[in-house]
Structure formats: structure tokens, C-alpha cells
Amino acid sequence: MSLRPPPSPTRSPSLTSQSDDDEEDIPDLVLPARTAQAPAPWDGDAASLSSALQRTSTLTPGVRPLPLANTLPHELLIHILKFVPSHTDLHASLLVSRQWCQCTVELLWHKPVFTKVSALFKLISVLSLARPDATSPLTFPYPVFLRRLNFALLGPDCTDSIFARLSLCTRLERLTLANCTALTSRALATILPQLRQLVALDCTNVHDLDDTALTAIAAACTRLQGVNLSNCAKLTDDGILALATHARLLRRVKLCGLTEVDDRAFAALALGCPLLIEMDLNGCVGVQDSAPRALFLHARQLRELRLAGCLQLSDNAFPLKPLPSPAPIGAAFQRSLNPATYALPQGAVYDHLRMLDLTSCASLTDDALDRIVSNAPRIRNLVLAKCISLSADCVEPIGRLGKHLHYLHLGHVAQLTDRSIRALAAACTRLRYIDLACCALLTDMSVFELAQLPKLRRIGLVRVTNLTDNALFALGDRHHTLERIHLSYCEGISVQAVHFLLQRLTRLTHLSLTGVPAFRRPELQQFCRSPPKEFNETQQRTFCVYSGKGVNDLRKYL
């Protein structure tokens, strides 16, 4: 029986890594260690009552000794109780005895869960009794027990007046305010600087957050290691520069959709925060070559870099290939003549980088990929969708990633050919997912090669219009691994081929066949998922996606 603690079910996805890298020893966030494994202190009159009871509970002749459960050291009892995953079980443990109550109460209050506003109001009513002017003091100092709060499920119901009650939670470490659109910048600038122990802060879609509030937060919460400011549209260079100046321990930074921030602020963040392991700049149209340059030169532990939609990036955003050893005479001097390019220090390898997203970076060419792979040879997840300037030869540097590459997105790279995919499949034998949507030059031969990959789980072939039933027959050979297949708008596919595929792929959980003429029949579409509400009438009529139970029902019907 394993004694490892179960994963936290409420861990915020906004500040966690999507990399499944089991070789890394860099922690996501370094939470402050507790100074002692001590039970929670009694508060107010309860403390004197506790001491009186302890004096009268000493062993005397003729008195029954204490139960064995009450003789356990506090440190050992607290360590055991940490492995109890259920709040119901923790509450039952709290009622065992006075000692168990002291050791359990802080674990029970460590991370409360709010699924509706009424639960939050109950918490606030308890916190209000902890104020100095309260008439009835609390048994325990509950506000200091709170370490993690997540208001994402409450959204607009979290207002300034409710949020102001958190000022007493001085030991709060993780705070999630995602989608709390009713919060104002004034409230954030007043309350958050009082929470100086904050390690992770998520303000996704808090639209009123501005530079004034962020500057106050950065100056006070200097222990911040993770921050998510996605879609906080009022932020400009001043707020990000304040973050770079004060929050030098930052490790995970998400700044998606900050359209008012320029390249110099992102570069300053890379210079001021050398411990960065994740940087998300998706949709930041102000990003130019300086920001990636600063990241490659100074954030040497960077593990995930997202630059999707950064349209101004060029090949010079990435370091030149390392010079061979020994380097040709004058090679370094010749490179120095071009100030637009740069190289990593001799012998340095950017080998922590695992995830790189360059979606819609239309100016990048094969030379950029050559530079990236030469300096970061262990990339695991590479996203190149809609990089329309890449040629069929781009698979040569991608192939050098070899066994390290697991996820590859090449959708809309229209110049790829069967010969490219053959070379790719031969070099990257551990691919688990590959997306080749809208690669119109590919034929069944590409699928024949990909079907030989021993670990392939998901494959995207949307709008690869040259595919026929033979491609599906080849995919049947991967019946031990394939779980998701996207074949929408592949008009040459028949019902018989899909039937063969379903009989072979017993682990299949998702099959998309939107726009396939053979599956526009009502008797086959009855097993589909319902189309999204935002689709127009035409899209809803052609929608044909089977998942979960729908896949099994279609298999039985056919």
C-alpha cells in the first residue's frame, strides 16, 4: 500500500505546468516551509481552559491512564493526518479529543472549497469574529489557518465588500481570483498588499486590474513565484516593469492577451526574474525579438515558453547555432558584426526547455527551427501550427529532437509532403500526438508511416483531403495505443473503413467525422455529441463527433 499523499483535487490549472516531464527536478513553486510541526494554539479564554484541563489530567493513583491515541507526539499525529484526503474524515478526527482537535483544525481550514456563495458567507461570518472589536472571541485563530483560497467558481459574485474580509488572512499563500470581474482596482490595491505571504496569484479576466494595483501588489508581495494576469487589458509597461523590479523570485508567469504591453517590459521581466521556468505570452502582439532573446540569455531554467500569436517575431529572436569545436578562425568575430543576431555562451545548452508554442508566427522559417533545436535539443512539445513560411525541409531539424519529441503540431504547414512525414516518423519514434490538419499534399503514404509509431495515441488529419479507406486500414495496426482520431472533412472515407477501425481500436474514445459525406445519415448521427451552441446553423448541421459512450454505441450499431 502506497503511503504517498494523493494529488490535490483543487490545484489551480492556471499556475501549473502541462509538461509531464519526469526527468525534471525543478519544483513548480517553492512554498515557505513551516518552522515547527506544532498543534494549533488555543485563542482567548479557551487557552486558560485548556491549561486548566491539562493540569487536572495528570496521572494519579486509581485514575485510568490516557488512551494510546492521546499519547502520540504532535509531530507524528499531524504528519499522519496530512494523508487524510476527505474533509469529512478530518472533521471526524477533530472530534476525537482535545489533542486531536488542535492537530486537525489547521489542516481542515488549510484550503476551503467554495462551490456557491452561501459557503463563502459562512466563512466570512467566522472571520468577522476574529476582529479585535468582536464580542465573542474564537476558539482558534482561524484567519491565519487559511493558506489557499479559490474564488474561480464564484466569478462575479465575489465583490469588493466580500473580498475586503480577507485582509485578516495574513498567511495566505495561494489566491485564485479568476473571472472575478466585479472586483475593482481600488480593492485589489488595498487588500492584496496586506497578504505579504502570497506565493501564487491568479487574476485571470479581472478586467479592472491596472498598473497602480499591480505596482502595489509587486512592492508588498515580494515572495510571489507564480502570477497569472491573462486578459487584464488595462495593464501597460509600467505594471510589468514594477513586477520585474520587485518580484524577483517569479517562476511561472502568464500574461496572455496583454495588448498594451511592449517588448521592453517583457524583456525586463526576463532580466529581473532569472528563476523563470514558465513564460506565457500568447496573444501579446507587442512581443518582438528582444523578449525571447532576453529569455534565452538569462532565464536558463526556462521549461515552457508560449509565443502563440506574436506576429512580429523573426528568426533573429532565437540564438544562432553553436559554433563547432574547435571554432573556425574569425567565426565569432564575423557573427559579432551583425547586431541583430546573437548566440549563447560557448558550451551552454538550453536543455531544460520542454514546451515551445509558436502558433501563427508566420515569419519564422526553417532557419529558426534549426537554431531552436541546436540550442534546445530536448523539446518534448512543439507547436508550429499556422507557421506558413515553413517548408517541407523543416522536418530535418525537428527530426534531430529524436526520442525526446512527444507532441508535434504542424497544422496548416501546407508544404509538407509524404517524404517529409516519412523522415519524421523514422526519426521521432516516440511521438504520442501529431496534428497535420490542412496539409493538403499528404496522402495515404504518410498515414502508413505514422501507423508504425509504437506510442501513437492521437492523430489529427482534419482536411487532409487525399486520404482514402486505406489510411484507416493502416491505423488499425495501432489498436493497442490509439485513443483519439480526427478525420473531419476527409471526404474519401467510407462507413466500412470506419467500421473496421472501430472493431480494431478498442481503446478509442474520440472520433471526429464532421463534413464526411458518408456520415451525414440520421441513423449514424444519432450517436454524436451535441454541437456547441455558438456554432451557426450550417456548422451544427454538419457536426459529427463521437466521444466516450457515443463511440461504443456507434461500434455496436455498425
Backbone hydrogen bonds, N-H to C=O, Kabsch-Sander energy under -0.5 kcal/mol:
donor,donor_aa,acceptor,acceptor_aa,energy
11,R,8,S,-1.0
15,L,12,S,-1.1
16,T,13,P,-0.9
22,D,20,D,-0.6
24,E,21,D,-0.5
31,L,29,L,-1.0
38,A,36,A,-1.4
40,A,102,Q,-2.7
43,D,139,T,-2.9
46,A,43,D,-1.3
47,A,44,G,-1.3
48,S,44,G,-0.7
49,L,45,D,-1.9
50,S,46,A,-2.4
51,S,47,A,-2.2
52,A,48,S,-2.0
53,L,49,L,-2.2
54,Q,50,S,-2.1
55,R,51,S,-1.9
56,T,52,A,-1.7
57,S,53,L,-0.7
58,T,55,R,-0.7
63,V,60,T,-2.0
70,N,67,P,-1.2
71,T,68,L,-1.6
72,L,69,A,-0.7
77,L,73,P,-2.4
78,I,74,H,-2.7
79,H,75,E,-1.9
80,I,76,L,-2.1
81,L,77,L,-2.4
82,K,78,I,-1.3
83,F,80,I,-1.6
84,V,81,L,-1.7
90,L,86,S,-1.9
91,H,87,H,-2.4
92,A,88,T,-1.9
93,S,89,D,-2.1
94,L,90,L,-2.0
95,L,91,H,-0.8
95,L,92,A,-0.6
96,V,93,S,-1.6
101,C,97,S,-2.3
102,Q,98,R,-2.0
103,C,99,Q,-1.7
104,T,100,W,-1.6
105,V,101,C,-2.2
108,L,104,T,-2.1
109,W,105,V,-1.5
110,H,106,E,-0.7
115,T,113,V,-0.6
119,A,116,K,-0.7
120,L,116,K,-1.0
121,F,117,V,-2.3
122,K,118,S,-1.7
123,L,119,A,-1.6
124,I,120,L,-2.5
125,S,121,F,-2.2
126,V,122,K,-1.3
127,L,123,L,-2.4
128,S,124,I,-2.3
129,L,125,S,-0.5
129,L,126,V,-1.0
130,A,127,L,-1.7
131,R,128,S,-1.1
134,A,131,R,-2.0
142,Y,140,F,-2.0
144,V,141,P,-1.1
145,F,142,Y,-1.7
146,L,142,Y,-0.8
146,L,143,P,-0.6
147,R,110,H,-2.1
148,R,110,H,-1.9
149,L,174,R,-2.2
151,F,176,T,-2.9
154,L,151,F,-1.0
155,G,151,F,-1.6
157,D,154,L,-2.0
158,C,155,G,-1.8
159,T,157,D,-1.0
163,F,159,T,-2.7
164,A,160,D,-2.0
165,R,162,I,-1.2
166,L,163,F,-1.8
167,S,164,A,-1.4
168,L,165,R,-0.8
169,C,166,L,-1.9
170,T,168,L,-2.1
172,L,169,C,-1.5
173,E,147,R,-2.8
174,R,147,R,-2.4
175,L,200,A,-2.2
176,T,149,L,-2.4
177,L,175,L,-0.6
177,L,202,D,-3.4
179,N,204,T,-2.9
180,C,177,L,-2.0
181,T,179,N,-1.9
183,L,180,C,-1.3
188,L,184,T,-2.0
189,A,185,S,-2.5
190,T,186,R,-1.2
191,I,187,A,-2.7
192,L,188,L,-1.3
194,Q,191,I,-1.8
195,L,192,L,-1.8
196,R,194,Q,-1.2
197,Q,170,T,-0.5
198,L,195,L,-1.5
199,V,173,E,-3.5
200,A,173,E,-2.4
201,L,226,G,-2.2
202,D,175,L,-2.3
203,C,201,L,-0.5
203,C,228,N,-3.2
205,N,230,S,-2.5
206,V,203,C,-2.0
207,H,205,N,-1.5
209,L,206,V,-1.6
214,L,210,D,-2.3
215,T,211,D,-2.6
216,A,212,T,-1.8
217,I,213,A,-2.4
218,A,214,L,-2.8
219,A,215,T,-2.1
220,A,216,A,-1.5
221,C,217,I,-3.1
222,T,220,A,-1.3
224,L,221,C,-1.3
225,Q,199,V,-3.5
226,G,199,V,-2.1
227,V,252,R,-2.4
228,N,201,L,-2.2
229,L,227,V,-0.5
229,L,254,K,-3.1
231,N,256,C,-3.1
232,C,229,L,-1.6
233,A,231,N,-1.5
235,L,232,C,-1.7
237,D,260,E,-0.5
240,I,236,T,-1.5
241,L,237,D,-2.7
242,A,238,D,-1.9
243,L,239,G,-1.8
244,A,240,I,-2.2
245,T,241,L,-1.7
246,H,242,A,-2.1
247,A,243,L,-1.8
248,R,246,H,-1.6
250,L,247,A,-1.1
251,R,225,Q,-3.6
252,R,225,Q,-2.6
253,V,278,E,-2.0
254,K,227,V,-2.3
255,L,280,D,-3.0
257,G,282,N,-2.3
258,L,255,L,-1.2
259,T,257,G,-1.5
261,V,258,L,-0.9
263,D,286,G,-0.7
265,A,262,D,-0.7
266,F,262,D,-1.2
267,A,263,D,-2.3
268,A,264,R,-2.0
269,L,265,A,-1.7
270,A,266,F,-1.7
271,L,267,A,-1.9
272,G,268,A,-2.7
273,C,269,L,-1.4
276,L,273,C,-1.3
277,I,251,R,-3.3
278,E,251,R,-2.0
279,M,304,E,-2.3
280,D,253,V,-2.4
281,L,279,M,-0.6
281,L,306,R,-2.8
283,G,308,A,-3.3
284,C,281,L,-2.0
285,V,283,G,-1.3
287,V,284,C,-1.8
291,A,288,Q,-0.5
293,R,289,D,-1.7
294,A,290,S,-2.5
295,L,291,A,-2.1
296,F,292,P,-2.6
297,L,293,R,-1.8
298,H,294,A,-2.1
299,A,294,A,-0.6
299,A,295,L,-1.5
300,R,298,H,-1.5
302,L,299,A,-1.5
303,R,277,I,-2.4
304,E,277,I,-1.7
305,L,355,M,-2.6
306,R,279,M,-2.4
307,L,305,L,-0.5
307,L,357,D,-3.1
309,G,359,T,-3.0
310,C,307,L,-1.7
311,L,309,G,-1.5
312,Q,287,V,-0.5
313,L,310,C,-1.4
317,A,314,S,-1.8
318,F,315,D,-1.6
320,L,342,Y,-3.1
331,A,328,P,-1.9
334,Q,330,G,-2.3
335,R,331,A,-1.9
336,S,332,A,-1.7
337,L,333,F,-0.7
337,L,334,Q,-0.7
338,N,335,R,-1.6
341,T,338,N,-1.4
348,A,345,P,-2.5
350,Y,375,N,-2.5
351,D,349,V,-1.7
353,L,350,Y,-0.7
354,R,303,R,-2.8
355,M,303,R,-2.0
356,L,381,N,-2.6
357,D,305,L,-2.2
358,L,356,L,-0.6
358,L,383,V,-2.7
360,S,385,A,-2.6
361,C,358,L,-1.8
362,A,360,S,-1.7
364,L,361,C,-1.4
368,A,365,T,-0.8
369,L,365,T,-1.2
370,D,366,D,-2.1
371,R,367,D,-2.2
372,I,368,A,-2.5
373,V,369,L,-2.6
374,S,370,D,-1.7
375,N,371,R,-1.5
376,A,372,I,-2.6
379,I,376,A,-0.8
380,R,354,R,-2.3
381,N,354,R,-2.9
382,L,407,Y,-2.7
383,V,356,L,-2.5
384,L,382,L,-0.6
384,L,409,H,-2.8
386,K,411,G,-2.9
387,C,384,L,-1.7
388,I,386,K,-1.6
390,L,387,C,-1.6
394,C,391,S,-1.6
395,V,392,A,-0.9
396,E,393,D,-1.8
398,I,394,C,-1.4
399,G,395,V,-2.7
400,R,396,E,-0.7
400,R,397,P,-0.7
401,L,398,I,-1.8
402,G,399,G,-1.3
404,H,401,L,-1.9
405,L,402,G,-1.3
406,H,380,R,-2.6
407,Y,380,R,-2.4
408,L,433,Y,-2.3
409,H,382,L,-2.2
410,L,408,L,-0.6
410,L,435,D,-2.8
412,H,437,A,-3.2
413,V,410,L,-1.7
414,A,412,H,-1.7
416,L,413,V,-1.6
421,I,417,T,-1.9
422,R,418,D,-2.3
423,A,419,R,-1.8
424,L,420,S,-2.2
425,A,421,I,-2.8
426,A,422,R,-1.6
427,A,423,A,-1.5
428,C,424,L,-2.8
429,T,427,A,-1.0
431,L,428,C,-1.0
432,R,406,H,-3.1
433,Y,406,H,-2.0
434,I,458,R,-1.5
435,D,408,L,-2.0
436,L,434,I,-0.5
436,L,460,G,-3.1
438,C,462,V,-3.1
439,C,436,L,-1.5
440,A,438,C,-1.4
442,L,439,C,-1.5
446,S,443,T,-1.1
447,V,443,T,-0.9
448,F,444,D,-2.3
449,E,445,M,-1.8
450,L,446,S,-2.3
451,A,447,V,-2.2
452,Q,449,E,-1.3
453,L,450,L,-1.8
456,L,453,L,-0.9
457,R,432,R,-2.9
458,R,432,R,-2.3
459,I,484,R,-1.8
460,G,434,I,-2.6
461,L,459,I,-0.6
461,L,486,H,-2.7
463,R,488,S,-2.6
464,V,461,L,-1.6
465,T,463,R,-1.4
467,L,464,V,-1.6
471,A,468,T,-1.2
472,L,468,T,-0.8
473,F,469,D,-2.0
474,A,470,N,-1.7
475,L,471,A,-1.9
476,G,472,L,-1.1
477,D,474,A,-1.8
478,R,475,L,-1.8
479,H,476,G,-0.8
481,T,478,R,-1.3
482,L,478,R,-2.1
483,E,457,R,-3.7
484,R,457,R,-2.0
485,I,510,H,-2.1
486,H,459,I,-2.2
487,L,485,I,-0.6
487,L,512,S,-2.4
489,Y,514,T,-2.7
490,C,487,L,-1.6
491,E,489,Y,-1.2
493,I,490,C,-1.3
498,V,494,S,-1.6
499,H,495,V,-2.5
500,F,496,Q,-2.2
501,L,497,A,-2.3
502,L,498,V,-2.6
503,Q,499,H,-2.0
504,R,500,F,-1.5
505,L,501,L,-2.8
506,T,504,R,-1.4
508,L,505,L,-1.1
509,T,483,E,-3.1
510,H,483,E,-1.5
511,L,546,Y,-3.0
512,S,485,I,-2.0
513,L,511,L,-0.5
513,L,544,C,-3.1
515,G,542,T,-1.2
516,V,513,L,-1.7
519,F,516,V,-2.0
520,R,517,P,-1.5
524,L,521,R,-1.3
525,Q,521,R,-2.0
526,Q,522,P,-1.0
527,F,524,L,-1.0
528,C,525,Q,-1.5
529,R,545,V,-2.7
535,F,532,P,-1.4
540,Q,536,N,-2.5
541,R,537,E,-1.7
542,T,538,T,-1.6
543,F,539,Q,-1.0
546,Y,511,L,-3.3
548,G,509,T,-2.4
550,G,547,S,-2.1
551,V,548,G,-0.7
552,N,548,G,-1.3
553,D,549,K,-2.7
554,L,550,G,-2.3
555,R,551,V,-2.2
556,K,552,N,-2.3
557,Y,553,D,-2.2
558,L,554,L,-2.4
